Amino acid sequence: MTLINHPGSHQQMALASLDAGIARDIALMLADARAVLDGLACGDAPAAASQAAAILDDTDSPYTLQGLADAVSEAESRLHRAVRDALAGIPATIPGS
């Protein structure tokens, strides 16, 4: 798991309702953020990667640049699974229509 997990937090559950459009927008934003972070983490732009790593260090982030890219990717995957699971019980067509 790449997301930062605090002791005991796995015993708690949060439930959030998102409308499908907002969930889609969040998924698209996460995909874009992941692409940017992946590009920075792989060293395609060394000056930008150094600056991004310095920002994470300055904010006392528990993430490295690659760790943040991986965590964003995991959050994106979890959101896609949550949407898929939420829609699983909804029939594709309404019977009798």
Number of C-alpha atoms within 10 A of each C-alpha: 7 15 14 11 9 7 7 7 8 8 6 6 7 4 5 5 7 11 8 11 9 11 16 15 11 15 19 13 13 20 17 13 17 21 15 12 21 20 17 22 23 12 12 11 11 13 11 14 18 15 12 17 18 14 13 16 14 9 8 9 12 11 17 15 23 17 17 22 23 20 18 22 22 17 18 20 15 13 17 15 12 13 16 11 11 10 12 10 8 9 8 8 7 7 6 4 4
